[in-house]
Amino acid sequence: MSGIALVTGGSGGIGSAAVKALAGAGYKVYELSRRENGPEGAVHIRGDVSDEDQAEAAARLVAEAEGGIDLLVNCAGFGISGAVEFTRLGEAKRQLDVNLFGAFLMSRAVIPYMRKAGGGRIINVSSVAACVPIPFQAWYSVSKAGINALTLALANELRPFNIGVCAVMPGDTRTGFTDARIKEAQGDEVYGGAIGRSVARMERDERNGASPEAVGRLICKIAQKKRLRPFYTVGLSYKLFVLLSRLLPWSLSNRIIGRLYAS
């Protein structure tokens, strides 16, 4: 299976790896990001997924050039960290604008073209943090939990039109995401240094995490499946994390996460 794919946030990290994997599988790939240049193997479109007009223009450009869009991979995103108490409203809104509303705007933009063509696929890049919210990365976790909720709702809404929707949930991954994280250290002394320790641990885990290529290959594999599950967790240990978060009482699982990332 191949076709026309549009990947957001494809200029680096998991997005770039997905572009490479999809192009290698025979897709013609368009990539949307704010950077001047995109990755090899894709037609680059410069734009901001959080801008309604730019999102619609990107989808229209691809659909008019190719006659339709078979696959959308919503990969654009970034992270912020810090205590909720000291997070500025504008930062929290920007986190949601890109990670959550960007996926919403891009999905909304491609759905009419997929419906007209009789089907399509939307793959949202979420995170294990959607199921296991990370202290001092609350708004990132909220944005990914929103992605999971959006995925489930869209899957039911679009099933009659043969449009499949799912989310991929990576754990720690070695990408430029780590260095690009916007860190707010204000209040660290109030929290006894827990903010700094938590973020440092997370960044250490990320730098020793899975390769983006592994996640990109999984996205490509999922895109070609006949049937989709709602969620795909990347990595055995993270599958266990997600399973335990469902089986254990909320109070216990949250306390475990607190011991790991808020002590």
C-alpha positions in Angstrom: 0.0 0.0 0.0 1.3 3.5 -0.9 -0.2 6.8 -1.8 0.1 10.5 -0.9 1.2 11.3 2.6 1.3 14.6 4.5 3.6 14.6 7.5 3.6 17.6 9.9 6.7 18.4 11.9 8.7 16.3 9.5 11.9 18.4 9.5 13.4 16.6 12.4 13.2 13.8 14.9 10.3 11.3 14.7 8.7 13.3 11.9 11.8 13.2 9.7 12.2 9.4 10.4 8.5 8.9 9.4 9.1 10.8 6.1 12.1 8.6 5.3 10.2 5.4 6.1 7.2 6.4 4.1 9.2 7.5 1.1 11.1 4.2 1.2 7.8 2.3 1.2 6.6 4.1 -2.0 4.6 7.0 -0.7 4.9 10.4 -2.2 5.5 12.5 0.9 4.7 16.1 1.6 6.2 17.6 4.8 4.9 20.6 6.7 7.0 22.5 9.2 8.0 26.1 10.0 11.7 25.6 9.0 13.1 26.9 5.7 14.0 23.5 4.4 12.6 20.0 4.9 14.1 16.5 4.9 15.2 14.6 1.8 12.5 12.5 0.3 9.7 14.9 0.7 8.2 18.0 -0.8 8.6 20.7 1.8 5.8 23.1 2.7 6.6 25.9 5.1 3.8 26.6 7.5 2.5 26.6 11.0 0.1 23.8 12.0 -1.4 26.1 14.7 -2.5 28.6 12.1 -5.9 27.8 10.8 -5.4 29.4 7.3 -1.9 27.8 6.9 -3.2 24.4 7.9 -6.0 24.5 5.3 -3.7 25.9 2.7 -1.2 23.1 3.1 -3.9 20.4 2.8 -5.4 22.1 -0.2 -2.0 22.4 -1.9 -1.4 18.7 -1.6 -4.8 17.6 -2.6 -4.9 19.8 -5.7 -1.4 18.8 -6.8 -2.0 15.0 -6.2 -5.8 14.6 -6.5 -6.2 13.7 -2.8 -4.5 12.8 0.4 -4.3 9.2 1.6 -2.4 9.6 4.9 -1.9 12.3 7.4 0.7 11.9 10.2 0.4 14.6 12.9 3.8 14.8 14.3 4.4 18.5 14.9 5.0 19.2 18.6 7.3 20.5 21.3 7.6 20.3 25.1 7.6 22.7 28.0 8.5 21.9 31.6 8.1 23.5 35.0 5.7 23.6 37.9 2.1 24.2 37.1 2.1 27.0 39.7 4.8 28.9 37.8 3.7 28.2 34.3 2.6 31.3 32.4 -0.8 31.1 30.7 0.7 32.0 27.3 3.2 29.1 27.5 0.5 26.6 28.3 -1.7 27.9 25.5 1.1 27.7 23.0 1.8 24.1 24.1 -1.8 23.2 23.3 -2.0 25.3 20.2 0.8 23.3 18.5 0.5 19.8 20.0 -3.3 19.4 20.2 -5.0 22.1 18.2 -2.4 21.7 15.4 -3.5 18.0 15.1 -7.1 19.1 15.2 -6.6 21.7 12.5 -4.7 19.4 10.2 -7.2 16.6 10.6 -10.1 18.9 9.9 -8.3 20.1 6.8 -7.7 16.7 5.3 -11.0 15.0 6.2 -13.0 16.4 3.3 -10.5 15.2 0.8 -10.3 11.7 2.3 -14.1 11.4 2.5 -14.4 12.4 -1.1 -11.8 9.8 -2.1 -13.6 7.1 -0.1 -11.1 6.6 2.7 -7.8 7.5 4.3 -5.6 7.3 7.4 -4.8 9.7 10.2 -2.0 8.8 12.5 -1.4 11.1 15.5 1.9 11.0 17.4 1.0 11.0 21.0 3.1 9.9 24.0 3.2 7.5 26.9 2.8 10.7 29.0 -0.8 10.8 27.8 -1.5 7.7 29.9 1.1 8.4 32.6 1.2 12.2 33.2 4.6 13.4 34.2 5.0 15.9 37.1 6.6 19.2 36.0 5.6 18.4 32.4 1.9 18.7 33.1 1.0 20.7 30.0 2.9 18.4 27.7 1.1 15.5 29.3 -2.3 17.3 28.9 -1.6 18.0 25.2 -1.0 14.3 24.6 -3.9 13.1 26.7 -6.0 15.4 24.5 -4.5 13.8 21.4 -5.7 10.4 22.7 -9.2 11.7 23.3 -9.3 13.3 19.9 -8.1 10.1 18.3 -10.9 8.0 19.9 -13.6 10.5 19.0 -12.4 10.9 15.5 -12.1 7.2 14.9 -15.8 6.8 15.7 -16.9 9.8 13.7 -14.9 8.9 10.6 -15.5 5.1 10.6 -18.5 5.4 8.2 -16.3 7.1 5.7 -13.5 4.4 5.8 -11.1 6.8 7.4 -9.0 5.1 10.0 -7.6 7.0 13.0 -5.0 5.9 15.6 -2.3 7.3 17.8 1.3 6.1 18.3 2.6 6.6 21.8 6.4 6.6 22.0 8.3 6.6 25.2 11.7 8.2 25.6 13.2 8.9 22.2 16.6 10.3 21.1 15.7 13.4 19.1 16.2 17.2 19.1 13.0 17.4 21.1 15.1 17.2 24.3 17.3 20.3 23.6 14.3 22.2 22.2 12.3 21.8 25.4 11.3 25.2 26.9 12.3 24.9 30.6 10.9 27.1 33.3 13.0 26.7 36.5 11.2 29.3 38.5 10.1 27.9 41.8 12.7 25.2 41.9 13.8 26.3 45.4 10.2 26.2 46.6 10.0 22.6 45.4 13.3 21.6 47.0 15.1 21.2 43.7 12.5 18.6 42.5 11.9 20.5 39.2 15.5 20.4 38.2 15.9 16.8 39.2 12.8 15.7 37.4 13.7 17.4 34.1 17.3 16.2 34.3 16.1 12.6 34.8 13.6 12.9 31.9 16.3 14.3 29.6 18.8 11.6 30.6 16.2 9.0 29.8 15.4 10.6 26.4 19.0 10.8 25.4 19.3 7.1 26.1 15.9 6.2 24.6 14.8 4.6 21.4 15.9 5.8 18.0 13.5 8.0 16.0 14.0 5.7 13.1 12.4 2.8 15.0 9.3 5.0 15.6 9.3 6.2 12.0 9.3 2.6 10.8 6.4 1.7 13.1 4.4 4.6 11.8 5.0 3.4 8.2 4.0 -0.1 9.2 0.8 1.1 10.8 -0.1 3.2 7.8 -0.2 0.0 5.7 -2.3 -2.1 8.1 -5.7 -3.3 7.0 -7.1 -2.8 10.4 -6.1 -0.2 13.0 -6.0 -0.5 16.8 -6.7 2.8 18.6 -3.3 3.0 20.2 0.2 1.7 19.5 2.8 2.0 22.4 6.4 1.9 21.3 8.7 -0.3 23.4 8.1 -3.3 25.7 8.8 -1.4 28.9 6.4 1.4 28.0 3.7 -1.1 27.0 4.1 -2.4 30.6 3.9 1.1 32.0 0.7 1.8 30.1 -0.8 -1.6 31.1 0.0 -1.0 34.8 -1.5 2.5 34.6 -4.8 0.8 33.6 -4.7 -2.1 36.0 -3.4 -0.4 39.2 -5.6 2.0 41.3 -5.1 5.6 40.2 -3.7 6.6 43.6 -1.0 3.9 43.5 0.1 4.4 39.9 0.3 8.1 40.4 2.3 7.7 43.5 4.8 5.5 41.7 5.2 8.2 39.0 5.7 10.7 41.7 8.5 8.7 43.2 10.1 8.5 39.9 9.8 12.1 38.7 8.8 14.3 41.6 11.1 13.3 44.4 
